[in-house]
Amino acid sequence: MARFFHAGLAEYTAQVAEDLSLRAGLKTVALSGGVFQNSLLSSLTSDKLRRRGLTVLRHELIPPNDGGLCIGQAVYATQN
């Protein structure tokens, strides 16, 4: 049941991203936020987005959750 839920959520997320990419003319999607610490959801969503021809960006060095928040704040502070 949990796998079915994750697959459905990934499908819905990919569909919404595809719709928005068509409207905006963008082909790159960034998966970020605490929800994408879930490896199953992240993997399923990435696969579905790639099958739709979208480029997927995922965290590698900085965590997608609150642990990465301070990095963004630090970068912002250096720009202003």
URJO-V916799 format. One record per residue. N is the residue number from 0. OMEGA is omega in radians with two decimals (999 if undefined). Layout:
n=N omega=OMEGA
n=N omega=OMEGA
//
This chain:
n=0 omega=3.14
n=1 omega=3.11
n=2 omega=3.10
n=3 omega=3.11
n=4 omega=-3.12
n=5 omega=3.12
n=6 omega=3.11
n=7 omega=3.12
n=8 omega=3.10
n=9 omega=3.13
n=10 omega=3.13
n=11 omega=3.14
n=12 omega=3.14
n=13 omega=3.13
n=14 omega=3.12
n=15 omega=3.13
n=16 omega=3.11
n=17 omega=3.12
n=18 omega=3.14
n=19 omega=-3.14
n=20 omega=3.11
n=21 omega=3.13
n=22 omega=-3.05
n=23 omega=-3.11
n=24 omega=3.14
n=25 omega=-3.12
n=26 omega=-3.12
n=27 omega=-3.14
n=28 omega=3.08
n=29 omega=3.08
n=30 omega=-3.06
n=31 omega=-3.12
n=32 omega=-3.06
n=33 omega=-3.11
n=34 omega=-3.12
n=35 omega=2.88
n=36 omega=3.09
n=37 omega=-3.03
n=38 omega=3.12
n=39 omega=-3.14
n=40 omega=-3.14
n=41 omega=-3.13
n=42 omega=-3.14
n=43 omega=-3.13
n=44 omega=3.11
n=45 omega=3.14
n=46 omega=-3.10
n=47 omega=3.10
n=48 omega=3.13
n=49 omega=3.10
n=50 omega=3.10
n=51 omega=3.09
n=52 omega=-3.13
n=53 omega=3.04
n=54 omega=-3.07
n=55 omega=3.04
n=56 omega=3.11
n=57 omega=3.13
n=58 omega=3.05
n=59 omega=-3.07
n=60 omega=-3.08
n=61 omega=-3.11
n=62 omega=-3.09
n=63 omega=-3.06
n=64 omega=-3.10
n=65 omega=3.11
n=66 omega=3.11
n=67 omega=-3.09
n=68 omega=-3.09
n=69 omega=3.10
n=70 omega=3.10
n=71 omega=3.11
n=72 omega=3.13
n=73 omega=3.11
n=74 omega=3.14
n=75 omega=-3.11
n=76 omega=-3.13
n=77 omega=-3.11
n=78 omega=-3.07
n=79 omega=999
//
